[in-house]
Amino acid sequence: MVEDNLEVTIKELQKKIDHDEEQAYSKTVIREYRNPTNFGVLKHPDAVGVIKGSCGDTLKIYLKIRKGKITDARFWTDGCGATLASGNMLLRMIKGKTLQEANTITNTKLIEALERLPQEHYHCALLAVNTLHAAVKQYI
């Protein structure tokens, strides 16, 4: 009986969490942070950018570059879901692009790609873009 009540309570709590997430974040943000396909460390990267944001989140971006194009990229963060989503979406946007094309991506373009990011998390997109720029600068 106690186990059944606990199970019901857990399911109700999860429904509330899911509802609150859906009110704050777009489906794209939720998809990106729940399934970050570009999360991890890239072995033998050609460039690495690392920045600790004003909120305390650290983001690292690893790039593999061939003939001026980004052929692979991974990121690592100890940050929140918005930072995870920002890092993952940004890497989706830059793979296959030249360094110059990747370097033109702004936090505004990233926020647009995420479809909806609460204003209090705009700094997460800025952290991702600045970390990418640091990696490109390190390579050049």
C-alpha positions in Angstrom: 0.0 0.0 0.0 2.8 2.5 0.9 4.7 1.5 -2.3 1.6 2.2 -4.4 1.1 5.6 -2.8 4.8 6.4 -3.3 4.5 5.4 -7.0 1.4 7.6 -7.5 3.2 10.5 -5.8 6.3 10.1 -8.0 4.2 10.0 -11.2 2.2 13.1 -10.1 5.5 15.0 -9.3 6.9 14.0 -12.7 3.8 15.3 -14.5 4.2 18.6 -12.7 7.9 18.8 -13.6 7.1 18.0 -17.3 4.3 20.6 -17.3 6.5 23.3 -15.8 9.3 22.6 -18.3 6.9 22.8 -21.2 5.6 26.2 -20.0 9.2 27.6 -19.8 11.0 25.9 -22.6 10.3 25.1 -26.3 10.1 21.5 -27.4 13.4 22.1 -29.1 15.2 23.1 -25.9 13.7 20.1 -24.1 14.8 17.7 -26.9 18.3 19.2 -27.0 19.0 18.9 -23.2 17.3 15.5 -22.7 19.2 14.0 -25.6 22.4 15.9 -26.2 23.9 14.0 -29.2 27.0 16.1 -29.2 27.9 15.8 -25.5 31.2 14.3 -24.7 35.0 14.8 -25.1 36.6 14.6 -28.5 39.9 12.7 -28.6 42.7 14.6 -30.2 40.8 17.8 -31.0 42.3 20.5 -33.3 40.9 23.2 -31.1 39.4 23.6 -27.6 37.6 26.5 -26.1 36.8 26.7 -22.4 34.9 29.4 -20.6 33.3 29.6 -17.1 30.2 31.8 -17.4 29.0 34.4 -15.0 26.5 31.9 -13.6 29.2 29.5 -12.7 28.6 27.0 -15.5 31.7 25.8 -17.4 31.5 24.9 -21.0 34.2 23.3 -23.2 33.9 22.9 -26.9 36.2 20.5 -28.8 36.6 20.9 -32.6 38.0 18.7 -35.3 38.9 20.7 -38.4 39.9 19.6 -41.9 40.6 21.9 -44.8 39.1 24.8 -42.9 35.8 23.0 -42.1 34.5 21.7 -38.8 34.2 18.0 -39.4 33.3 17.0 -35.8 32.6 18.8 -32.5 31.7 17.8 -29.0 31.0 19.8 -25.8 31.1 19.2 -22.1 29.4 21.2 -19.4 28.6 21.1 -15.7 25.7 23.5 -16.4 22.0 23.5 -16.4 19.6 22.2 -19.0 19.6 25.5 -20.9 23.4 25.3 -21.2 23.2 21.7 -22.4 20.6 22.7 -25.0 22.6 25.7 -26.1 25.8 23.7 -26.5 24.2 20.9 -28.3 22.2 23.1 -30.7 25.2 25.2 -31.5 27.3 22.2 -32.5 24.4 21.0 -34.7 24.6 24.5 -36.4 28.4 24.5 -37.0 29.2 20.9 -38.2 30.2 21.1 -41.8 30.7 24.8 -41.8 33.9 26.7 -42.3 35.5 28.4 -39.3 34.5 31.8 -40.7 30.9 30.7 -41.1 30.8 29.2 -37.6 32.3 32.3 -36.1 29.4 34.4 -37.4 26.9 32.6 -35.3 25.6 34.9 -32.6 23.7 34.2 -29.4 20.6 35.7 -31.1 20.8 33.2 -33.9 21.3 30.4 -31.4 18.3 31.5 -29.3 16.2 31.6 -32.6 17.3 28.0 -33.4 16.2 26.9 -29.9 12.8 28.5 -30.6 12.2 29.7 -27.1 14.6 30.2 -24.3 13.6 32.1 -21.2 15.3 35.5 -21.0 16.9 34.5 -17.7 18.8 31.8 -19.6 20.0 34.0 -22.5 23.4 34.0 -20.9 23.6 30.2 -21.6 23.4 30.8 -25.3 26.0 33.6 -25.0 28.3 31.2 -23.0 28.0 28.6 -25.8 28.8 31.1 -28.6 31.7 32.8 -26.7 33.2 29.3 -26.0 33.0 28.5 -29.7 34.7 31.8 -30.6 37.4 31.0 -28.0 38.0 27.6 -29.7 38.2 29.2 -33.2 40.6 31.8 -31.9 42.7 29.1 -30.3 42.9 27.3 -33.6 43.8 30.4 -35.6 
